Amino acid sequence: MIDPLPACRIVPEGLAVLVRLTPKGGRDGLDGISALSDGRSVLKARVRCAPENGEANAALEALLAKACAVGRSHASVTAGATSRLKTVTLSGQPDVLLAALQTSLNG
């Protein structure tokens, strides 16, 4: 099994990823792993959409689904829907999801 990224944890559904989202960020993309002031690690992401009517959350779900090579329906914001800090749960095999996410982060 692959070691989880610092911002990820394995859950029964697959993989939970702690994300710090920047809406209206000029582009859709993953910007790597960062540490918060409290020591927690987060995946930094940005999307073009504004945080209105759930558009930024939907764009984040699509971005992570694409990064992990799964269908859009396999990614869901499960915590922090109105916050910059969110938990996105990806359903599937954790090893496969982690490997795909790591590949996406490494370019």
Secondary structure as UniProt FT lines:
FT   TURN            6..7
FT   STRAND          8..11
FT   TURN            12..13
FT   STRAND          14..22
FT   TURN            23..24
FT   STRAND          29..35
FT   TURN            37..38
FT   STRAND          41..46
FT   TURN            53..54
FT   HELIX           55..67
FT   TURN            68..69
FT   HELIX           72..74
FT   STRAND          75..79
FT   TURN            81..82
FT   STRAND          85..91
FT   HELIX           94..105
//
